[in-house]
Amino acid sequence: MGGLALKKRITIALILILVFIVGIMIYTNTNHKRISEIGGFQSTDITKISFQYNNPAIMGGTVEDKEKIEEFMNYISSCVFSKKRIQTPVVGYYQMAVFFAGENEVMSIMTYDNCIDINGIQYNMVKNKLSLEKIDNFINNIKK
């Protein structure tokens, strides 16, 4: 009978481990979101994006060209974010982008070195991280 009790314990332990792993996988997949899931809109809804820098010496720009908007939306839509569990005050954003659908502001993003703020909530970039340099290049190209 000692062998039977040991087999039961091992079976129970394996089931608990399996439940734990499945729980982590479900939590991870539900916690990771793309920009449209966070903002609650489709990228095709966006009609204008206004870019600003925290440094007044650097000029931002506005894009209303559908192809350019689609290019930028495709870029940020490839990124995956997870909401930071602990929201800490952050100052000194680098870039800010405000997204419009018609005349209505639907979302704002502020970029930092190690996280992103979307509509006032901080997120970690977990897949295909945004490149500040790539966004700079995009902004410079729309100003031409």
Order of alpha helices (4+ residues) and beta strands (2+ residues): alpha-beta-alpha-beta-beta-alpha-beta-beta-beta-beta-beta-alpha
